[in-house]
Amino acid sequence: MASDRPGQGSATRQEKANADASERVQKLLARAGVGSRREIEGWMEAGRLTVNGQPVSPGQKATAHDRYELDGKRLDVTGAADVLRRVLIYNKPEGEVTTRKDPEGRPTVFDRLPRLKDRRWVSIGRLDINTTGLVLFTTDGELANRLMHPSSEIDREYAVRIFGEVDEAMIERLMEGVLLEDGMAKFTDITPAGGSGMNQWFHVTLLEGRNREVRRLWESQGVKVSRLKRVRYGPIFLPSRLTVGKWEELDQKAVDLLSRTVGLDPVQIPAKTPGEKAAHDRRRRKAPSRPGRKPGANKWQVADSAPEKPKAHRRPSSRK
């Protein structure tokens, strides 16, 4: 029988194992921490990414043993062999962009983060340059992708200060839905949070993360957003102890909570070596520079939890 020939059975098993190990390129590279799936798909569409010297397209499969190059530069995908799931929480100041490198030379949210060996931090969603508050980073591209994907319906909560008159009819319109240039959009919750007259604070919640969506929704009603701060992403709140420009790493319990929220099994966070812990702590304690800040500019710090939500402005969630 053919299967009795020396070596042929083992070769067949090896081929099957290699086939089983193949997966979509964007998923594999995201797990390696190279970038988010959206970024990687953009590289594919632009023809910048190759596998074994050949252009790759979305949906194509490969393994961690293949050779990946971006713009002709070899990518390190050793991190794809196993899942390392670490998560940072960062309090973004104004003036930083949520990108790895900025062609205009502006500071980025990655500038202050701790260095990683053979891994990269992937941002979970973005904030525009004038928006402050919570940004999550992870080493696990699959976790990042699931938390950002619209199908997961992860709610994002913002504290927003509005300049202009806000009435009940406006709030109803914003919760029913408003047609923006890129489609219908709405808030799932709007809660008054202080202020009076022409300057009022609200907490608003969205189930998606389109570009400048909070600002565009309010501006569609003829009012202006004068302050905007993200205070929650899914189950993770921005703690009041975390000052602007600082970050901290989430513990095992919080990372497991994020994982379960998007249907991922928990992964044990590896213990840091003494050297890694020392470097980590030095980086975390480093005082952030905040040029142009006026005294008292942070008096609007938001608490760890959302304010009490009046029933009149709350809509039942469609998720079960």
ChimeraX commands (.cxc) that place a marker at each C-alpha (Angstrom):
marker #1 position 0.00,0.00,0.00 radius 0.5
marker #1 position 1.14,3.55,-0.70 radius 0.5
marker #1 position 0.80,4.50,2.95 radius 0.5
marker #1 position 3.32,1.79,3.84 radius 0.5
marker #1 position 6.13,3.43,1.90 radius 0.5
marker #1 position 8.86,4.76,4.21 radius 0.5
marker #1 position 8.44,8.41,5.06 radius 0.5
marker #1 position 5.36,9.00,2.93 radius 0.5
marker #1 position 2.88,8.88,5.81 radius 0.5
marker #1 position 4.89,11.34,7.88 radius 0.5
marker #1 position 5.27,13.67,4.87 radius 0.5
marker #1 position 1.52,13.62,4.29 radius 0.5
marker #1 position 0.86,14.39,7.95 radius 0.5
marker #1 position 3.33,17.27,7.79 radius 0.5
marker #1 position 1.64,18.73,4.72 radius 0.5
marker #1 position -1.72,18.51,6.46 radius 0.5
marker #1 position -0.31,20.16,9.57 radius 0.5
marker #1 position 1.10,23.00,7.45 radius 0.5
marker #1 position -2.26,23.46,5.73 radius 0.5
marker #1 position -4.07,23.51,9.05 radius 0.5
marker #1 position -1.60,26.13,10.38 radius 0.5
marker #1 position -2.31,28.54,7.52 radius 0.5
marker #1 position -4.67,31.42,8.21 radius 0.5
marker #1 position -5.64,34.76,6.72 radius 0.5
marker #1 position -2.63,37.02,6.43 radius 0.5
marker #1 position -4.25,40.03,8.08 radius 0.5
marker #1 position -5.26,37.92,11.09 radius 0.5
marker #1 position -1.79,36.38,11.44 radius 0.5
marker #1 position 0.02,39.73,11.16 radius 0.5
marker #1 position -2.40,41.41,13.56 radius 0.5
marker #1 position -1.71,38.73,16.15 radius 0.5
marker #1 position 2.01,39.33,15.66 radius 0.5
marker #1 position 1.40,42.98,16.60 radius 0.5
marker #1 position 2.44,44.34,13.20 radius 0.5
marker #1 position -0.71,46.45,12.94 radius 0.5
marker #1 position -4.48,46.32,13.05 radius 0.5
marker #1 position -6.39,44.29,10.48 radius 0.5
marker #1 position -7.67,47.48,8.89 radius 0.5
marker #1 position -4.14,48.82,8.50 radius 0.5
marker #1 position -2.89,45.53,7.05 radius 0.5
marker #1 position -5.76,45.33,4.55 radius 0.5
marker #1 position -4.86,48.87,3.48 radius 0.5
marker #1 position -1.28,47.73,2.82 radius 0.5
marker #1 position -2.63,44.86,0.73 radius 0.5
marker #1 position -4.88,47.08,-1.36 radius 0.5
marker #1 position -1.99,49.50,-1.97 radius 0.5
marker #1 position 0.29,46.64,-3.07 radius 0.5
marker #1 position 2.76,47.36,-0.28 radius 0.5
marker #1 position 2.65,43.92,1.36 radius 0.5
marker #1 position 4.19,40.76,-0.09 radius 0.5
marker #1 position 4.39,37.13,1.08 radius 0.5
marker #1 position 7.34,35.16,-0.20 radius 0.5
marker #1 position 7.97,37.93,-2.73 radius 0.5
marker #1 position 4.43,37.94,-4.14 radius 0.5
marker #1 position 1.72,40.60,-3.62 radius 0.5
marker #1 position -0.97,39.45,-1.20 radius 0.5
marker #1 position -4.69,40.20,-1.21 radius 0.5
marker #1 position -7.28,40.24,1.62 radius 0.5
marker #1 position -8.44,36.74,2.47 radius 0.5
marker #1 position -5.24,35.06,1.29 radius 0.5
marker #1 position -3.78,32.53,3.71 radius 0.5
marker #1 position -0.20,31.92,4.84 radius 0.5
marker #1 position 1.73,30.69,7.88 radius 0.5
marker #1 position 4.14,32.16,10.40 radius 0.5
marker #1 position 6.97,30.41,8.51 radius 0.5
marker #1 position 6.43,32.49,5.36 radius 0.5
marker #1 position 8.42,35.63,4.55 radius 0.5
marker #1 position 6.53,38.93,4.88 radius 0.5
marker #1 position 7.76,42.27,3.57 radius 0.5
marker #1 position 6.23,45.75,3.79 radius 0.5
marker #1 position 7.61,48.19,1.22 radius 0.5
marker #1 position 10.50,45.77,0.75 radius 0.5
marker #1 position 11.37,45.64,4.46 radius 0.5
marker #1 position 11.18,42.28,6.26 radius 0.5
marker #1 position 8.50,42.02,8.95 radius 0.5
marker #1 position 9.13,40.12,12.16 radius 0.5
marker #1 position 6.19,37.76,12.72 radius 0.5
marker #1 position 7.64,35.64,15.52 radius 0.5
marker #1 position 4.93,37.00,17.79 radius 0.5
marker #1 position 2.30,35.17,15.72 radius 0.5
marker #1 position 3.43,31.81,17.11 radius 0.5
marker #1 position 1.64,32.44,20.38 radius 0.5
marker #1 position -0.83,34.92,21.83 radius 0.5
marker #1 position 0.51,37.61,24.13 radius 0.5
marker #1 position -2.42,39.66,25.42 radius 0.5
marker #1 position -1.33,42.74,27.32 radius 0.5
marker #1 position -3.47,45.88,27.50 radius 0.5
marker #1 position -2.57,49.47,28.41 radius 0.5
marker #1 position -4.95,52.26,29.32 radius 0.5
marker #1 position -3.77,55.77,28.36 radius 0.5
marker #1 position -5.13,59.24,29.15 radius 0.5
marker #1 position -4.53,61.11,25.89 radius 0.5
marker #1 position -3.88,64.85,26.02 radius 0.5
marker #1 position -4.84,67.35,23.32 radius 0.5
marker #1 position -2.30,67.77,20.57 radius 0.5
marker #1 position -1.38,64.10,20.08 radius 0.5
marker #1 position -2.39,62.11,17.01 radius 0.5
marker #1 position -3.44,58.45,17.16 radius 0.5
marker #1 position -0.98,57.17,14.61 radius 0.5
marker #1 position 2.43,55.51,14.83 radius 0.5
marker #1 position 4.24,58.16,12.77 radius 0.5
marker #1 position 3.00,61.57,11.71 radius 0.5
marker #1 position 4.31,63.15,8.48 radius 0.5
marker #1 position 3.87,66.60,10.04 radius 0.5
marker #1 position 6.07,65.69,12.99 radius 0.5
marker #1 position 3.34,66.07,15.60 radius 0.5
marker #1 position 3.57,64.03,18.83 radius 0.5
marker #1 position 1.76,60.68,18.74 radius 0.5
marker #1 position 0.09,58.57,21.40 radius 0.5
marker #1 position 2.81,55.93,20.91 radius 0.5
marker #1 position 5.63,58.27,21.98 radius 0.5
marker #1 position 5.05,57.72,25.71 radius 0.5
marker #1 position 4.34,53.98,25.71 radius 0.5
marker #1 position 6.75,51.37,27.10 radius 0.5
marker #1 position 9.03,49.66,24.60 radius 0.5
marker #1 position 8.37,46.04,23.66 radius 0.5
marker #1 position 10.74,43.38,22.37 radius 0.5
marker #1 position 9.48,41.57,19.24 radius 0.5
marker #1 position 6.00,43.06,19.73 radius 0.5
marker #1 position 4.10,46.24,18.95 radius 0.5
marker #1 position 1.31,48.10,20.67 radius 0.5
marker #1 position -1.87,48.28,18.59 radius 0.5
marker #1 position -4.31,51.09,19.35 radius 0.5
marker #1 position -7.93,50.08,19.88 radius 0.5
marker #1 position -9.75,52.79,17.99 radius 0.5
marker #1 position -8.63,56.38,17.49 radius 0.5
marker #1 position -9.21,59.84,18.91 radius 0.5
marker #1 position -8.71,62.99,16.85 radius 0.5
marker #1 position -6.01,65.49,17.79 radius 0.5
marker #1 position -8.35,67.71,19.82 radius 0.5
marker #1 position -10.10,64.89,21.71 radius 0.5
marker #1 position -8.70,63.74,25.05 radius 0.5
marker #1 position -9.21,60.76,27.32 radius 0.5
marker #1 position -9.21,57.00,27.15 radius 0.5
marker #1 position -7.23,55.09,24.53 radius 0.5
marker #1 position -6.62,51.36,24.91 radius 0.5
marker #1 position -3.56,49.59,23.47 radius 0.5
marker #1 position -2.92,45.86,23.19 radius 0.5
marker #1 position -0.31,43.44,21.90 radius 0.5
marker #1 position -3.07,41.12,20.61 radius 0.5
marker #1 position -4.31,42.10,17.16 radius 0.5
marker #1 position -7.30,39.74,17.38 radius 0.5
marker #1 position -8.51,41.41,20.57 radius 0.5
marker #1 position -8.07,44.85,18.97 radius 0.5
marker #1 position -9.97,43.82,15.85 radius 0.5
marker #1 position -12.92,42.40,17.77 radius 0.5
marker #1 position -13.16,45.44,20.05 radius 0.5
marker #1 position -13.21,47.79,17.05 radius 0.5
marker #1 position -15.43,45.79,14.70 radius 0.5
marker #1 position -18.97,47.25,14.34 radius 0.5
marker #1 position -20.54,43.79,14.72 radius 0.5
marker #1 position -19.29,43.61,18.33 radius 0.5
marker #1 position -21.33,46.72,19.24 radius 0.5
marker #1 position -18.87,47.88,21.90 radius 0.5
marker #1 position -20.16,51.10,23.42 radius 0.5
marker #1 position -17.94,54.16,23.76 radius 0.5
marker #1 position -18.83,56.86,26.26 radius 0.5
marker #1 position -17.75,60.50,26.03 radius 0.5
marker #1 position -17.98,63.57,28.23 radius 0.5
marker #1 position -18.79,66.49,25.95 radius 0.5
marker #1 position -19.23,70.22,26.60 radius 0.5
marker #1 position -21.65,71.90,24.22 radius 0.5
marker #1 position -21.70,75.58,23.33 radius 0.5
marker #1 position -25.20,76.53,22.26 radius 0.5
marker #1 position -28.80,75.86,23.22 radius 0.5
marker #1 position -29.75,72.21,23.68 radius 0.5
marker #1 position -33.43,71.33,24.00 radius 0.5
marker #1 position -35.45,68.13,24.29 radius 0.5
marker #1 position -36.29,68.07,20.58 radius 0.5
marker #1 position -32.57,68.16,19.69 radius 0.5
marker #1 position -31.82,65.29,22.06 radius 0.5
marker #1 position -34.66,63.24,20.57 radius 0.5
marker #1 position -33.31,63.81,17.05 radius 0.5
marker #1 position -29.81,62.77,18.06 radius 0.5
marker #1 position -31.13,59.54,19.56 radius 0.5
marker #1 position -33.52,58.78,16.70 radius 0.5
marker #1 position -30.78,59.18,14.11 radius 0.5
marker #1 position -29.25,61.90,11.94 radius 0.5
marker #1 position -28.14,61.57,8.32 radius 0.5
marker #1 position -24.44,62.47,8.06 radius 0.5
marker #1 position -22.32,62.47,4.89 radius 0.5
marker #1 position -21.28,58.85,5.56 radius 0.5
marker #1 position -24.70,57.52,6.57 radius 0.5
marker #1 position -27.10,57.49,9.51 radius 0.5
marker #1 position -25.68,57.97,12.99 radius 0.5
marker #1 position -27.10,58.35,16.49 radius 0.5
marker #1 position -26.34,58.30,20.19 radius 0.5
marker #1 position -27.72,55.40,22.22 radius 0.5
marker #1 position -27.65,57.47,25.43 radius 0.5
marker #1 position -27.51,61.19,26.21 radius 0.5
marker #1 position -27.26,62.23,29.86 radius 0.5
marker #1 position -27.00,65.80,31.23 radius 0.5
marker #1 position -23.83,66.13,33.33 radius 0.5
marker #1 position -23.77,69.73,34.56 radius 0.5
marker #1 position -23.36,73.27,33.32 radius 0.5
marker #1 position -25.97,75.86,32.44 radius 0.5
marker #1 position -26.96,78.37,29.80 radius 0.5
marker #1 position -24.91,78.17,26.62 radius 0.5
marker #1 position -22.30,75.83,28.12 radius 0.5
marker #1 position -23.62,72.42,29.14 radius 0.5
marker #1 position -21.96,69.06,29.79 radius 0.5
marker #1 position -23.39,65.73,28.60 radius 0.5
marker #1 position -22.35,62.10,28.67 radius 0.5
marker #1 position -23.08,60.48,25.30 radius 0.5
marker #1 position -22.71,56.87,24.15 radius 0.5
marker #1 position -22.09,55.38,20.69 radius 0.5
marker #1 position -21.90,51.80,19.43 radius 0.5
marker #1 position -19.37,52.59,16.70 radius 0.5
marker #1 position -16.26,54.67,16.14 radius 0.5
marker #1 position -16.55,56.62,12.88 radius 0.5
marker #1 position -14.27,59.58,12.28 radius 0.5
marker #1 position -15.24,62.62,14.44 radius 0.5
marker #1 position -18.72,61.15,14.84 radius 0.5
marker #1 position -19.54,62.76,18.20 radius 0.5
marker #1 position -18.57,66.21,16.94 radius 0.5
marker #1 position -20.40,65.79,13.64 radius 0.5
marker #1 position -23.60,64.64,15.31 radius 0.5
marker #1 position -23.77,67.70,17.57 radius 0.5
marker #1 position -22.68,70.07,14.79 radius 0.5
marker #1 position -25.54,68.76,12.63 radius 0.5
marker #1 position -27.84,70.41,15.18 radius 0.5
marker #1 position -26.20,73.84,14.95 radius 0.5
marker #1 position -24.23,73.69,18.21 radius 0.5
marker #1 position -20.49,73.45,18.82 radius 0.5
marker #1 position -18.43,70.91,20.77 radius 0.5
marker #1 position -15.97,72.90,22.90 radius 0.5
marker #1 position -14.56,69.96,24.90 radius 0.5
marker #1 position -14.60,66.23,24.19 radius 0.5
marker #1 position -13.18,63.45,26.33 radius 0.5
marker #1 position -13.62,59.69,26.04 radius 0.5
marker #1 position -14.28,58.22,29.47 radius 0.5
marker #1 position -15.19,54.61,28.72 radius 0.5
marker #1 position -14.56,51.91,26.10 radius 0.5
marker #1 position -16.79,48.88,26.64 radius 0.5
marker #1 position -16.37,47.75,30.26 radius 0.5
marker #1 position -13.21,49.83,30.86 radius 0.5
marker #1 position -13.54,53.29,32.46 radius 0.5
marker #1 position -10.87,55.98,32.54 radius 0.5
marker #1 position -9.91,56.12,36.24 radius 0.5
marker #1 position -9.71,59.58,37.82 radius 0.5
marker #1 position -6.28,58.70,39.29 radius 0.5
marker #1 position -4.77,58.49,35.80 radius 0.5
marker #1 position -3.60,61.99,34.97 radius 0.5
marker #1 position -3.31,63.40,31.45 radius 0.5
marker #1 position -0.39,61.93,29.50 radius 0.5
marker #1 position 0.01,58.90,31.79 radius 0.5
marker #1 position -0.69,55.21,31.21 radius 0.5
marker #1 position -0.99,52.06,33.24 radius 0.5
marker #1 position -1.27,48.38,32.42 radius 0.5
marker #1 position -4.50,46.51,33.04 radius 0.5
marker #1 position -4.34,43.56,35.41 radius 0.5
marker #1 position -5.38,40.00,34.61 radius 0.5
marker #1 position -8.96,40.49,35.80 radius 0.5
marker #1 position -9.54,43.54,33.58 radius 0.5
marker #1 position -7.91,41.92,30.52 radius 0.5
marker #1 position -10.04,38.81,31.00 radius 0.5
marker #1 position -13.15,40.99,31.20 radius 0.5
marker #1 position -12.26,42.64,27.87 radius 0.5
marker #1 position -11.59,39.22,26.33 radius 0.5
marker #1 position -14.92,37.76,27.43 radius 0.5
marker #1 position -16.74,40.86,26.15 radius 0.5
marker #1 position -15.77,39.92,22.58 radius 0.5
marker #1 position -15.91,36.14,22.97 radius 0.5
marker #1 position -12.21,35.37,23.44 radius 0.5
marker #1 position -10.87,32.86,25.93 radius 0.5
marker #1 position -8.67,34.37,28.67 radius 0.5
marker #1 position -4.90,34.28,28.17 radius 0.5
marker #1 position -2.46,34.40,31.07 radius 0.5
marker #1 position -0.36,37.57,31.16 radius 0.5
marker #1 position 3.30,36.54,31.51 radius 0.5
marker #1 position 5.23,37.82,34.52 radius 0.5
marker #1 position 7.79,40.52,33.78 radius 0.5
marker #1 position 11.47,39.97,34.42 radius 0.5
marker #1 position 13.06,42.31,37.03 radius 0.5
marker #1 position 14.67,44.29,34.20 radius 0.5
marker #1 position 11.39,44.65,32.29 radius 0.5
marker #1 position 9.56,45.70,35.45 radius 0.5
marker #1 position 12.17,48.35,36.28 radius 0.5
marker #1 position 12.08,49.78,32.74 radius 0.5
marker #1 position 8.28,49.64,32.76 radius 0.5
marker #1 position 8.05,51.54,36.05 radius 0.5
marker #1 position 10.57,54.19,34.95 radius 0.5
marker #1 position 8.60,54.83,31.79 radius 0.5
marker #1 position 5.31,55.01,33.66 radius 0.5
marker #1 position 6.62,57.50,36.22 radius 0.5
marker #1 position 8.12,59.78,33.59 radius 0.5
marker #1 position 6.38,63.14,33.95 radius 0.5
marker #1 position 4.48,64.09,30.80 radius 0.5
marker #1 position 5.11,67.47,29.23 radius 0.5
marker #1 position 2.00,69.45,28.48 radius 0.5
marker #1 position 2.99,72.60,26.56 radius 0.5
marker #1 position 0.40,75.31,26.30 radius 0.5
marker #1 position -1.73,74.11,29.23 radius 0.5
marker #1 position -3.32,76.86,31.23 radius 0.5
marker #1 position -3.62,76.64,35.02 radius 0.5
marker #1 position -6.85,74.96,36.01 radius 0.5
marker #1 position -7.37,73.47,32.54 radius 0.5
marker #1 position -8.03,70.02,34.03 radius 0.5
marker #1 position -10.76,70.99,36.48 radius 0.5
marker #1 position -13.26,69.12,34.33 radius 0.5
marker #1 position -11.74,65.74,35.21 radius 0.5
marker #1 position -14.43,63.07,34.87 radius 0.5
marker #1 position -15.06,60.50,37.58 radius 0.5
marker #1 position -14.57,56.75,37.25 radius 0.5
marker #1 position -18.26,56.08,36.74 radius 0.5
marker #1 position -21.00,57.56,34.62 radius 0.5
marker #1 position -23.58,59.93,36.15 radius 0.5
marker #1 position -27.05,58.74,36.99 radius 0.5
marker #1 position -29.00,58.37,33.75 radius 0.5
marker #1 position -32.46,60.01,33.71 radius 0.5
marker #1 position -35.04,57.61,32.37 radius 0.5
marker #1 position -36.39,60.23,29.97 radius 0.5
marker #1 position -33.20,60.16,27.92 radius 0.5
marker #1 position -32.32,56.50,28.08 radius 0.5
marker #1 position -33.18,53.98,25.42 radius 0.5
marker #1 position -33.27,50.24,26.06 radius 0.5
marker #1 position -30.27,48.43,24.59 radius 0.5
marker #1 position -30.88,46.17,21.60 radius 0.5
marker #1 position -28.19,43.76,22.86 radius 0.5
marker #1 position -29.02,40.83,25.10 radius 0.5
marker link #1:1,2 radius 0.2
marker link #1:2,3 radius 0.2
marker link #1:3,4 radius 0.2
marker link #1:4,5 radius 0.2
marker link #1:5,6 radius 0.2
marker link #1:6,7 radius 0.2
marker link #1:7,8 radius 0.2
marker link #1:8,9 radius 0.2
marker link #1:9,10 radius 0.2
marker link #1:10,11 radius 0.2
marker link #1:11,12 radius 0.2
marker link #1:12,13 radius 0.2
marker link #1:13,14 radius 0.2
marker link #1:14,15 radius 0.2
marker link #1:15,16 radius 0.2
marker link #1:16,17 radius 0.2
marker link #1:17,18 radius 0.2
marker link #1:18,19 radius 0.2
marker link #1:19,20 radius 0.2
marker link #1:20,21 radius 0.2
marker link #1:21,22 radius 0.2
marker link #1:22,23 radius 0.2
marker link #1:23,24 radius 0.2
marker link #1:24,25 radius 0.2
marker link #1:25,26 radius 0.2
marker link #1:26,27 radius 0.2
marker link #1:27,28 radius 0.2
marker link #1:28,29 radius 0.2
marker link #1:29,30 radius 0.2
marker link #1:30,31 radius 0.2
marker link #1:31,32 radius 0.2
marker link #1:32,33 radius 0.2
marker link #1:33,34 radius 0.2
marker link #1:34,35 radius 0.2
marker link #1:35,36 radius 0.2
marker link #1:36,37 radius 0.2
marker link #1:37,38 radius 0.2
marker link #1:38,39 radius 0.2
marker link #1:39,40 radius 0.2
marker link #1:40,41 radius 0.2
marker link #1:41,42 radius 0.2
marker link #1:42,43 radius 0.2
marker link #1:43,44 radius 0.2
marker link #1:44,45 radius 0.2
marker link #1:45,46 radius 0.2
marker link #1:46,47 radius 0.2
marker link #1:47,48 radius 0.2
marker link #1:48,49 radius 0.2
marker link #1:49,50 radius 0.2
marker link #1:50,51 radius 0.2
marker link #1:51,52 radius 0.2
marker link #1:52,53 radius 0.2
marker link #1:53,54 radius 0.2
marker link #1:54,55 radius 0.2
marker link #1:55,56 radius 0.2
marker link #1:56,57 radius 0.2
marker link #1:57,58 radius 0.2
marker link #1:58,59 radius 0.2
marker link #1:59,60 radius 0.2
marker link #1:60,61 radius 0.2
marker link #1:61,62 radius 0.2
marker link #1:62,63 radius 0.2
marker link #1:63,64 radius 0.2
marker link #1:64,65 radius 0.2
marker link #1:65,66 radius 0.2
marker link #1:66,67 radius 0.2
marker link #1:67,68 radius 0.2
marker link #1:68,69 radius 0.2
marker link #1:69,70 radius 0.2
marker link #1:70,71 radius 0.2
marker link #1:71,72 radius 0.2
marker link #1:72,73 radius 0.2
marker link #1:73,74 radius 0.2
marker link #1:74,75 radius 0.2
marker link #1:75,76 radius 0.2
marker link #1:76,77 radius 0.2
marker link #1:77,78 radius 0.2
marker link #1:78,79 radius 0.2
marker link #1:79,80 radius 0.2
marker link #1:80,81 radius 0.2
marker link #1:81,82 radius 0.2
marker link #1:82,83 radius 0.2
marker link #1:83,84 radius 0.2
marker link #1:84,85 radius 0.2
marker link #1:85,86 radius 0.2
marker link #1:86,87 radius 0.2
marker link #1:87,88 radius 0.2
marker link #1:88,89 radius 0.2
marker link #1:89,90 radius 0.2
marker link #1:90,91 radius 0.2
marker link #1:91,92 radius 0.2
marker link #1:92,93 radius 0.2
marker link #1:93,94 radius 0.2
marker link #1:94,95 radius 0.2
marker link #1:95,96 radius 0.2
marker link #1:96,97 radius 0.2
marker link #1:97,98 radius 0.2
marker link #1:98,99 radius 0.2
marker link #1:99,100 radius 0.2
marker link #1:100,101 radius 0.2
marker link #1:101,102 radius 0.2
marker link #1:102,103 radius 0.2
marker link #1:103,104 radius 0.2
marker link #1:104,105 radius 0.2
marker link #1:105,106 radius 0.2
marker link #1:106,107 radius 0.2
marker link #1:107,108 radius 0.2
marker link #1:108,109 radius 0.2
marker link #1:109,110 radius 0.2
marker link #1:110,111 radius 0.2
marker link #1:111,112 radius 0.2
marker link #1:112,113 radius 0.2
marker link #1:113,114 radius 0.2
marker link #1:114,115 radius 0.2
marker link #1:115,116 radius 0.2
marker link #1:116,117 radius 0.2
marker link #1:117,118 radius 0.2
marker link #1:118,119 radius 0.2
marker link #1:119,120 radius 0.2
marker link #1:120,121 radius 0.2
marker link #1:121,122 radius 0.2
marker link #1:122,123 radius 0.2
marker link #1:123,124 radius 0.2
marker link #1:124,125 radius 0.2
marker link #1:125,126 radius 0.2
marker link #1:126,127 radius 0.2
marker link #1:127,128 radius 0.2
marker link #1:128,129 radius 0.2
marker link #1:129,130 radius 0.2
marker link #1:130,131 radius 0.2
marker link #1:131,132 radius 0.2
marker link #1:132,133 radius 0.2
marker link #1:133,134 radius 0.2
marker link #1:134,135 radius 0.2
marker link #1:135,136 radius 0.2
marker link #1:136,137 radius 0.2
marker link #1:137,138 radius 0.2
marker link #1:138,139 radius 0.2
marker link #1:139,140 radius 0.2
marker link #1:140,141 radius 0.2
marker link #1:141,142 radius 0.2
marker link #1:142,143 radius 0.2
marker link #1:143,144 radius 0.2
marker link #1:144,145 radius 0.2
marker link #1:145,146 radius 0.2
marker link #1:146,147 radius 0.2
marker link #1:147,148 radius 0.2
marker link #1:148,149 radius 0.2
marker link #1:149,150 radius 0.2
marker link #1:150,151 radius 0.2
marker link #1:151,152 radius 0.2
marker link #1:152,153 radius 0.2
marker link #1:153,154 radius 0.2
marker link #1:154,155 radius 0.2
marker link #1:155,156 radius 0.2
marker link #1:156,157 radius 0.2
marker link #1:157,158 radius 0.2
marker link #1:158,159 radius 0.2
marker link #1:159,160 radius 0.2
marker link #1:160,161 radius 0.2
marker link #1:161,162 radius 0.2
marker link #1:162,163 radius 0.2
marker link #1:163,164 radius 0.2
marker link #1:164,165 radius 0.2
marker link #1:165,166 radius 0.2
marker link #1:166,167 radius 0.2
marker link #1:167,168 radius 0.2
marker link #1:168,169 radius 0.2
marker link #1:169,170 radius 0.2
marker link #1:170,171 radius 0.2
marker link #1:171,172 radius 0.2
marker link #1:172,173 radius 0.2
marker link #1:173,174 radius 0.2
marker link #1:174,175 radius 0.2
marker link #1:175,176 radius 0.2
marker link #1:176,177 radius 0.2
marker link #1:177,178 radius 0.2
marker link #1:178,179 radius 0.2
marker link #1:179,180 radius 0.2
marker link #1:180,181 radius 0.2
marker link #1:181,182 radius 0.2
marker link #1:182,183 radius 0.2
marker link #1:183,184 radius 0.2
marker link #1:184,185 radius 0.2
marker link #1:185,186 radius 0.2
marker link #1:186,187 radius 0.2
marker link #1:187,188 radius 0.2
marker link #1:188,189 radius 0.2
marker link #1:189,190 radius 0.2
marker link #1:190,191 radius 0.2
marker link #1:191,192 radius 0.2
marker link #1:192,193 radius 0.2
marker link #1:193,194 radius 0.2
marker link #1:194,195 radius 0.2
marker link #1:195,196 radius 0.2
marker link #1:196,197 radius 0.2
marker link #1:197,198 radius 0.2
marker link #1:198,199 radius 0.2
marker link #1:199,200 radius 0.2
marker link #1:200,201 radius 0.2
marker link #1:201,202 radius 0.2
marker link #1:202,203 radius 0.2
marker link #1:203,204 radius 0.2
marker link #1:204,205 radius 0.2
marker link #1:205,206 radius 0.2
marker link #1:206,207 radius 0.2
marker link #1:207,208 radius 0.2
marker link #1:208,209 radius 0.2
marker link #1:209,210 radius 0.2
marker link #1:210,211 radius 0.2
marker link #1:211,212 radius 0.2
marker link #1:212,213 radius 0.2
marker link #1:213,214 radius 0.2
marker link #1:214,215 radius 0.2
marker link #1:215,216 radius 0.2
marker link #1:216,217 radius 0.2
marker link #1:217,218 radius 0.2
marker link #1:218,219 radius 0.2
marker link #1:219,220 radius 0.2
marker link #1:220,221 radius 0.2
marker link #1:221,222 radius 0.2
marker link #1:222,223 radius 0.2
marker link #1:223,224 radius 0.2
marker link #1:224,225 radius 0.2
marker link #1:225,226 radius 0.2
marker link #1:226,227 radius 0.2
marker link #1:227,228 radius 0.2
marker link #1:228,229 radius 0.2
marker link #1:229,230 radius 0.2
marker link #1:230,231 radius 0.2
marker link #1:231,232 radius 0.2
marker link #1:232,233 radius 0.2
marker link #1:233,234 radius 0.2
marker link #1:234,235 radius 0.2
marker link #1:235,236 radius 0.2
marker link #1:236,237 radius 0.2
marker link #1:237,238 radius 0.2
marker link #1:238,239 radius 0.2
marker link #1:239,240 radius 0.2
marker link #1:240,241 radius 0.2
marker link #1:241,242 radius 0.2
marker link #1:242,243 radius 0.2
marker link #1:243,244 radius 0.2
marker link #1:244,245 radius 0.2
marker link #1:245,246 radius 0.2
marker link #1:246,247 radius 0.2
marker link #1:247,248 radius 0.2
marker link #1:248,249 radius 0.2
marker link #1:249,250 radius 0.2
marker link #1:250,251 radius 0.2
marker link #1:251,252 radius 0.2
marker link #1:252,253 radius 0.2
marker link #1:253,254 radius 0.2
marker link #1:254,255 radius 0.2
marker link #1:255,256 radius 0.2
marker link #1:256,257 radius 0.2
marker link #1:257,258 radius 0.2
marker link #1:258,259 radius 0.2
marker link #1:259,260 radius 0.2
marker link #1:260,261 radius 0.2
marker link #1:261,262 radius 0.2
marker link #1:262,263 radius 0.2
marker link #1:263,264 radius 0.2
marker link #1:264,265 radius 0.2
marker link #1:265,266 radius 0.2
marker link #1:266,267 radius 0.2
marker link #1:267,268 radius 0.2
marker link #1:268,269 radius 0.2
marker link #1:269,270 radius 0.2
marker link #1:270,271 radius 0.2
marker link #1:271,272 radius 0.2
marker link #1:272,273 radius 0.2
marker link #1:273,274 radius 0.2
marker link #1:274,275 radius 0.2
marker link #1:275,276 radius 0.2
marker link #1:276,277 radius 0.2
marker link #1:277,278 radius 0.2
marker link #1:278,279 radius 0.2
marker link #1:279,280 radius 0.2
marker link #1:280,281 radius 0.2
marker link #1:281,282 radius 0.2
marker link #1:282,283 radius 0.2
marker link #1:283,284 radius 0.2
marker link #1:284,285 radius 0.2
marker link #1:285,286 radius 0.2
marker link #1:286,287 radius 0.2
marker link #1:287,288 radius 0.2
marker link #1:288,289 radius 0.2
marker link #1:289,290 radius 0.2
marker link #1:290,291 radius 0.2
marker link #1:291,292 radius 0.2
marker link #1:292,293 radius 0.2
marker link #1:293,294 radius 0.2
marker link #1:294,295 radius 0.2
marker link #1:295,296 radius 0.2
marker link #1:296,297 radius 0.2
marker link #1:297,298 radius 0.2
marker link #1:298,299 radius 0.2
marker link #1:299,300 radius 0.2
marker link #1:300,301 radius 0.2
marker link #1:301,302 radius 0.2
marker link #1:302,303 radius 0.2
marker link #1:303,304 radius 0.2
marker link #1:304,305 radius 0.2
marker link #1:305,306 radius 0.2
marker link #1:306,307 radius 0.2
marker link #1:307,308 radius 0.2
marker link #1:308,309 radius 0.2
marker link #1:309,310 radius 0.2
marker link #1:310,311 radius 0.2
marker link #1:311,312 radius 0.2
marker link #1:312,313 radius 0.2
marker link #1:313,314 radius 0.2
marker link #1:314,315 radius 0.2
marker link #1:315,316 radius 0.2
marker link #1:316,317 radius 0.2
marker link #1:317,318 radius 0.2
marker link #1:318,319 radius 0.2
marker link #1:319,320 radius 0.2
view
